[in-house]
Each structure stands twice: as C-alpha cells, then as structure tokens.
Amino acid sequence: MTSTLLFFLFPSVSISVSASPGHSHFVFGMSTRFIELGSILEPGRTPKTDKAAILVDAVRMVTQLRGEAQKLRDSNSSLQEKIKELKVFWHSCASNSIFLF
C-alpha cells in the first residue's frame, strides 16, 4: 500500500508545455493514478472518482500514518529506557549476589 501511495504522490513524469498527443496520455495516466489511489485508500469499496475527495482522503491517511509512526517512536523510546533500567537492576542484583530465580 505505501509504495503505491508514494509512487502516486511522486511520479516521475515528463510534462510538455504545448498540447500534444502525449498530453492526453499524461491526463489519462493521472486519472488512472487517482482511481488507483482511491482504491488503495478504501479497499473493498468502489473507488471515488472526485479527485478533490481522493486527495482529502490521502492527506487524512498520511496524517494518520505520521501520528501512528510518532506513537511507535515514542513507545520504542520508552521500551529502550525500561530495558536500560532492567539491565542496571540485573547487574546490581548480580553484584550483590541476589538471585531472582
């Protein structure tokens, strides 16, 4: 899901300034990408066709994923601190010949 979303958001496309046969191919490609993005955002449902609504959903999803990533970073940091505390506790018990089993 993420790789397809990133590909959609940052496609490497050549855009010509004048209206040319390549322009209609570009527009068709962008419409196809919007449909793909809409289907990724809401799997199992009929994809939305309104580009603005698809972009709003994409922004909401990216914001949600950023929030989840921050929570995971915070949780990881907290767990790392607990590991350090347990190592200190374990070493102090071992140095005082206290056995916990």
MDTraj code that builds the backbone (N, CA, C; nanometers):
import mdtraj as md
import numpy as np

residues = "MET THR SER THR LEU LEU PHE PHE LEU PHE PRO SER VAL SER ILE SER VAL SER ALA SER PRO GLY HIS SER HIS PHE VAL PHE GLY MET SER THR ARG PHE ILE GLU LEU GLY SER ILE LEU GLU PRO GLY ARG THR PRO LYS THR ASP LYS ALA ALA ILE LEU VAL ASP ALA VAL ARG MET VAL THR GLN LEU ARG GLY GLU ALA GLN LYS LEU ARG ASP SER ASN SER SER LEU GLN GLU LYS ILE LYS GLU LEU LYS VAL PHE TRP HIS SER CYS ALA SER ASN SER ILE PHE LEU PHE".split()
xyz = np.array([
    [0.0825, -0.1181, 0.0000],
    [0.0000, 0.0000, 0.0000],
    [0.0868, 0.1244, 0.0000],
    [0.1857, 0.1319, 0.0857],
    [0.2669, 0.2511, 0.0993],
    [0.3459, 0.2798, -0.0272],
    [0.4056, 0.1767, -0.0880],
    [0.4856, 0.2006, -0.2073],
    [0.3994, 0.2532, -0.3216],
    [0.2772, 0.2024, -0.3366],
    [0.1877, 0.2502, -0.4418],
    [0.1455, 0.3940, -0.4126],
    [0.1186, 0.4249, -0.2858],
    [0.0813, 0.5611, -0.2480],
    [0.1956, 0.6570, -0.2772],
    [0.3185, 0.6203, -0.2422],
    [0.4326, 0.7068, -0.2676],
    [0.4567, 0.7232, -0.4175],
    [0.4389, 0.6136, -0.4964],
    [0.4556, 0.6236, -0.6401],
    [0.3547, 0.7206, -0.6986],
    [0.2313, 0.7157, -0.6463],
    [0.1289, 0.8061, -0.6969],
    [0.1633, 0.9508, -0.6629],
    [0.2076, 0.9753, -0.5413],
    [0.2330, 1.1121, -0.4979],
    [0.3563, 1.1730, -0.5643],
    [0.4547, 1.0897, -0.6035],
    [0.5774, 1.1416, -0.6613],
    [0.6120, 1.0691, -0.7913],
    [0.5252, 1.0762, -0.8907],
    [0.5569, 1.0075, -1.0160],
    [0.6641, 1.0837, -1.0936],
    [0.7479, 1.0133, -1.1620],
    [0.8468, 1.0803, -1.2467],
    [0.7882, 1.0859, -1.3870],
    [0.7260, 1.2007, -1.4162],
    [0.6561, 1.2170, -1.5422],
    [0.7124, 1.3387, -1.6130],
    [0.7254, 1.3284, -1.7426],
    [0.7686, 1.4407, -1.8242],
    [0.6449, 1.5137, -1.8747],
    [0.6346, 1.6425, -1.8470],
    [0.5181, 1.7209, -1.8890],
    [0.5619, 1.8165, -1.9991],
    [0.4923, 1.8115, -2.1112],
    [0.5233, 1.9043, -2.2194],
    [0.4395, 2.0306, -2.2027],
    [0.4932, 2.1441, -2.2490],
    [0.4248, 2.2725, -2.2348],
    [0.3111, 2.2855, -2.3343],
    [0.3305, 2.2396, -2.4556],
    [0.2260, 2.2529, -2.5566],
    [0.1325, 2.1334, -2.5518],
    [0.0114, 2.1542, -2.6006],
    [-0.0847, 2.0441, -2.6082],
    [-0.0387, 1.9511, -2.7196],
    [-0.0074, 1.8301, -2.6839],
    [0.0430, 1.7340, -2.7812],
    [-0.0242, 1.6004, -2.7576],
    [-0.0020, 1.5056, -2.8467],
    [-0.0604, 1.3731, -2.8238],
    [-0.0164, 1.3128, -2.6902],
    [0.1010, 1.3466, -2.6442],
    [0.1499, 1.2973, -2.5157],
    [0.0716, 1.3544, -2.3983],
    [0.0125, 1.4721, -2.4175],
    [-0.0633, 1.5361, -2.3093],
    [-0.1855, 1.4539, -2.2707],
    [-0.2584, 1.4039, -2.3711],
    [-0.3771, 1.3239, -2.3396],
    [-0.3365, 1.1938, -2.2702],
    [-0.2211, 1.1391, -2.3076],
    [-0.1703, 1.0191, -2.2406],
    [-0.1373, 1.0512, -2.0944],
    [-0.0786, 1.1686, -2.0701],
    [-0.0461, 1.2120, -1.9345],
    [-0.1734, 1.2284, -1.8515],
    [-0.2748, 1.2940, -1.9074],
    [-0.4005, 1.3154, -1.8362],
    [-0.4667, 1.1824, -1.8050],
    [-0.4687, 1.0908, -1.9014],
    [-0.5258, 0.9589, -1.8782],
    [-0.4493, 0.8867, -1.7673],
    [-0.3162, 0.8980, -1.7706],
    [-0.2330, 0.8341, -1.6681],
    [-0.2623, 0.8901, -1.5302],
    [-0.2815, 1.0214, -1.5213],
    [-0.3119, 1.0837, -1.3918],
    [-0.4490, 1.0382, -1.3428],
    [-0.5464, 1.0300, -1.4309],
    [-0.6796, 0.9834, -1.3912],
    [-0.6722, 0.8400, -1.3407],
    [-0.5939, 0.7586, -1.4087],
    [-0.5759, 0.6199, -1.3659],
    [-0.5115, 0.6147, -1.2279],
    [-0.4140, 0.7011, -1.2056],
    [-0.3470, 0.7037, -1.0750],
    [-0.4429, 0.7491, -0.9650],
    [-0.5294, 0.8437, -0.9954],
    [-0.6289, 0.8866, -0.8958],
    [-0.7218, 0.7712, -0.8602],
    [-0.7649, 0.6954, -0.9610],
    [-0.8520, 0.5808, -0.9359],
    [-0.7787, 0.4766, -0.8518],
    [-0.6510, 0.4506, -0.8838],
    [-0.5717, 0.3552, -0.8061],
    [-0.5568, 0.4019, -0.6620],
    [-0.5288, 0.5309, -0.6440],
    [-0.5140, 0.5855, -0.5089],
    [-0.6444, 0.5724, -0.4313],
    [-0.7561, 0.6044, -0.4957],
    [-0.8860, 0.5914, -0.4299],
    [-0.9139, 0.4488, -0.3867],
    [-0.8751, 0.3519, -0.4689],
    [-0.8994, 0.2118, -0.4329],
    [-0.8061, 0.1656, -0.3222],
    [-0.6881, 0.2235, -0.3124],
    [-0.5949, 0.1891, -0.2041],
    [-0.6442, 0.2462, -0.0720],
    [-0.6977, 0.3666, -0.0765],
    [-0.7424, 0.4327, 0.0469],
    [-0.8628, 0.3634, 0.1085],
    [-0.9492, 0.3077, 0.0272],
    [-1.0679, 0.2386, 0.0769],
    [-1.0816, 0.1046, 0.0049],
    [-0.9996, 0.0063, 0.0444],
    [-1.0068, -0.1230, -0.0245],
    [-1.1423, -0.1904, -0.0039],
    [-1.1898, -0.2565, -0.1069],
    [-1.3174, -0.3259, -0.0986],
    [-1.4370, -0.2401, -0.1336],
    [-1.4184, -0.1113, -0.1460],
    [-1.5281, -0.0211, -0.1839],
    [-1.5044, 0.0272, -0.3261],
    [-1.6104, 0.0761, -0.3866],
    [-1.5977, 0.1354, -0.5187],
    [-1.5152, 0.2635, -0.5050],
    [-1.4080, 0.2761, -0.5830],
    [-1.3226, 0.3949, -0.5688],
    [-1.3983, 0.5236, -0.6005],
    [-1.3650, 0.6278, -0.5279],
    [-1.4228, 0.7592, -0.5553],
    [-1.3665, 0.8095, -0.6877],
    [-1.4430, 0.8919, -0.7558],
    [-1.3951, 0.9487, -0.8816],
    [-1.3647, 1.0975, -0.8684],
    [-1.4073, 1.1589, -0.7599],
    [-1.3814, 1.3006, -0.7364],
    [-1.2366, 1.3176, -0.6885],
    [-1.1563, 1.3829, -0.7686],
    [-1.0135, 1.3958, -0.7384],
    [-0.9894, 1.4714, -0.6086],
    [-1.0695, 1.5743, -0.5815],
    [-1.0520, 1.6503, -0.4570],
    [-1.0798, 1.5619, -0.3358],
    [-1.1843, 1.4816, -0.3421],
    [-1.2171, 1.3919, -0.2306],
    [-1.1074, 1.2873, -0.2116],
    [-1.0514, 1.2379, -0.3207],
    [-0.9428, 1.1406, -0.3118],
    [-0.8219, 1.2041, -0.2455],
    [-0.7891, 1.3273, -0.2835],
    [-0.6749, 1.3956, -0.2224],
    [-0.6983, 1.4237, -0.0745],
    [-0.8198, 1.4617, -0.0375],
    [-0.8520, 1.4853, 0.1032],
    [-0.8319, 1.3558, 0.1826],
    [-0.8794, 1.2443, 0.1276],
    [-0.8616, 1.1149, 0.1938],
    [-0.7137, 1.0779, 0.2043],
    [-0.6373, 1.1068, 0.0999],
    [-0.4942, 1.0752, 0.1009],
    [-0.4213, 1.1568, 0.2075],
    [-0.4549, 1.2849, 0.2180],
    [-0.3931, 1.3697, 0.3200],
    [-0.4293, 1.3193, 0.4591],
    [-0.5561, 1.2810, 0.4776],
    [-0.6006, 1.2268, 0.6064],
    [-0.5220, 1.1001, 0.6401],
    [-0.5041, 1.0128, 0.5431],
    [-0.4313, 0.8880, 0.5649],
    [-0.2848, 0.9141, 0.5999],
    [-0.2205, 1.0041, 0.5277],
    [-0.0804, 1.0358, 0.5551],
    [-0.0667, 1.0959, 0.6946],
    [-0.1584, 1.1848, 0.7325],
    [-0.1555, 1.2443, 0.8665],
    [-0.1727, 1.1372, 0.9730],
    [-0.2654, 1.0453, 0.9503],
    [-0.2889, 0.9364, 1.0452],
    [-0.1644, 0.8481, 1.0566],
    [-0.1034, 0.8153, 0.9442],
    [0.0166, 0.7314, 0.9464],
    [0.1329, 0.8010, 1.0156],
    [0.1453, 0.9311, 0.9977],
    [0.2501, 1.0057, 1.0678],
    [0.2272, 1.0011, 1.2187],
    [0.1023, 1.0163, 1.2610],
    [0.0696, 1.0080, 1.4034],
    [0.1018, 0.8707, 1.4602],
    [0.0657, 0.7665, 1.3864],
    [0.0961, 0.6303, 1.4312],
    [0.2468, 0.6074, 1.4381],
    [0.3198, 0.6593, 1.3418],
    [0.4654, 0.6447, 1.3416],
    [0.5254, 0.7141, 1.4639],
    [0.4736, 0.8319, 1.4995],
    [0.5245, 0.9035, 1.6163],
    [0.4949, 0.8260, 1.7436],
    [0.3753, 0.7685, 1.7538],
    [0.3416, 0.6867, 1.8718],
    [0.4365, 0.5681, 1.8830],
    [0.4675, 0.5044, 1.7706],
    [0.5592, 0.3906, 1.7717],
    [0.7005, 0.4328, 1.8117],
    [0.7442, 0.5497, 1.7637],
    [0.8763, 0.6000, 1.8041],
    [0.8799, 0.6256, 1.9535],
    [0.7722, 0.6874, 2.0061],
    [0.7652, 0.7145, 2.1498],
    [0.7645, 0.5857, 2.2307],
    [0.6869, 0.4879, 2.1862],
    [0.6802, 0.3588, 2.2541],
    [0.8158, 0.2901, 2.2517],
    [0.8824, 0.2949, 2.1382],
    [1.0151, 0.2349, 2.1262],
    [1.1127, 0.3004, 2.2233],
    [1.1088, 0.4319, 2.2315],
    [1.1971, 0.5049, 2.3224],
    [1.1708, 0.4647, 2.4675],
    [1.0436, 0.4546, 2.5039],
    [1.0058, 0.4140, 2.6394],
    [1.0541, 0.2730, 2.6698],
    [1.0375, 0.1835, 2.5755],
    [1.0829, 0.0456, 2.5958],
    [1.2350, 0.0375, 2.6075],
    [1.3049, 0.1185, 2.5302],
    [1.4513, 0.1207, 2.5399],
    [1.4951, 0.1670, 2.6788],
    [1.4249, 0.2669, 2.7341],
    [1.4553, 0.3146, 2.8693],
    [1.4306, 0.2045, 2.9721],
    [1.3209, 0.1317, 2.9585],
    [1.2899, 0.0226, 3.0509],
    [1.3964, -0.0873, 3.0435],
    [1.4437, -0.1160, 2.9238],
    [1.5495, -0.2166, 2.9068],
    [1.6745, -0.1726, 2.9814],
    [1.7119, -0.0451, 2.9676],
    [1.8296, 0.0065, 3.0381],
    [1.8121, -0.0064, 3.1890],
    [1.6921, 0.0293, 3.2399],
    [1.6661, 0.0190, 3.3834],
    [1.6766, -0.1255, 3.4306],
    [1.6217, -0.2187, 3.3542],
    [1.6277, -0.3593, 3.3923],
    [1.7706, -0.4129, 3.3902],
    [1.8509, -0.3662, 3.2953],
    [1.9909, -0.4091, 3.2920],
    [2.0646, -0.3595, 3.4154],
    [2.0406, -0.2356, 3.4544],
    [2.1044, -0.1804, 3.5737],
    [2.0598, -0.2594, 3.6961],
    [1.9307, -0.2869, 3.7064],
    [1.8772, -0.3632, 3.8179],
    [1.9390, -0.5025, 3.8214],
    [1.9459, -0.5682, 3.7060],
    [2.0009, -0.7030, 3.6981],
    [2.1475, -0.7049, 3.7415],
    [2.2252, -0.6089, 3.6946],
    [2.3668, -0.6025, 3.7300],
    [2.3845, -0.5727, 3.8786],
    [2.2976, -0.4877, 3.9361],
    [2.3097, -0.4592, 4.0802],
    [2.2739, -0.5826, 4.1617],
    [2.1750, -0.6599, 4.1159],
    [2.1394, -0.7845, 4.1859],
    [2.2539, -0.8852, 4.1752],
    [2.3124, -0.8944, 4.0586],
    [2.4207, -0.9893, 4.0378],
    [2.5435, -0.9515, 4.1205],
    [2.5720, -0.8228, 4.1289],
    [2.6899, -0.7802, 4.2060],
    [2.6681, -0.7967, 4.3564],
    [2.5440, -0.7980, 4.4031],
    [2.5114, -0.8178, 4.5451],
    [2.4784, -0.9635, 4.5749],
    [2.5008, -1.0514, 4.4773],
    [2.4729, -1.1951, 4.4895],
    [2.3267, -1.2237, 4.5238],
    [2.2384, -1.1469, 4.4654],
    [2.0947, -1.1706, 4.4821],
    [2.0479, -1.2447, 4.3588],
    [1.9862, -1.3615, 4.3792],
    [1.9384, -1.4412, 4.2658],
    [1.7864, -1.4325, 4.2601],
    [1.7354, -1.4096, 4.1433],
    [1.5920, -1.3871, 4.1277],
    [1.5174, -1.5110, 4.0810],
    [1.5828, -1.6261, 4.0646],
    [1.5086, -1.7413, 4.0190],
    [1.4876, -1.8379, 4.1273],
])
top = md.Topology()
chain = top.add_chain()
for i, resn in enumerate(residues, 1):
    res = top.add_residue(resn, chain, resSeq=i)
    for name in ("N", "CA", "C"):
        top.add_atom(name, md.element.get_by_symbol(name[0]), res)
traj = md.Trajectory(xyz[None], top)
